[in-house]
Amino acid sequence: MAELLEQLQTDRLWLLQQIDAGRWPDLRLDLAALERELGQLLEQAQQRLNAES
């Protein structure tokens, strides 16, 4: 599970870099919202994983 969360975090950071670089300008707002939601979801999952350890 930890490995999956780490990979998803890496993918999230890649998405953020692409947004910041100006890729997909017509989708910028939607992608930024998706990135924020993904960040929140990953944070919650990490907290639950840590609580179970």
C-alpha positions, -999 to +999 in steps of 0.1 A: +000+000+000+028+024+009+044+018-025+012+026-043+007+058-024+043+068-032+037+062-069+005+082-068+023+110-051+049+109-078+022+110-105+005+140-087+038+159-086+043+152-123+008+165-130+015+197-110+048+202-129+029+199-162+003+224-151+029+248-139+047+245-172+016+256-191+006+223-206-031+218-215-041+255-209-077+248-217-079+222-189-057+241-164-085+249-139-100+214-140-065+197-137-055+220-108-087+210-090-080+174-097-045+177-084-057+193-052-083+166-046-057+139-053-034+155-028-060+155-002-070+119-009-033+108-007-028+127+026-059+110+041-047+076+029-013+081+043-027+091+077-049+060+078-019+038+068+002+054+095-026+049+121-028+012+113+010+007+117 
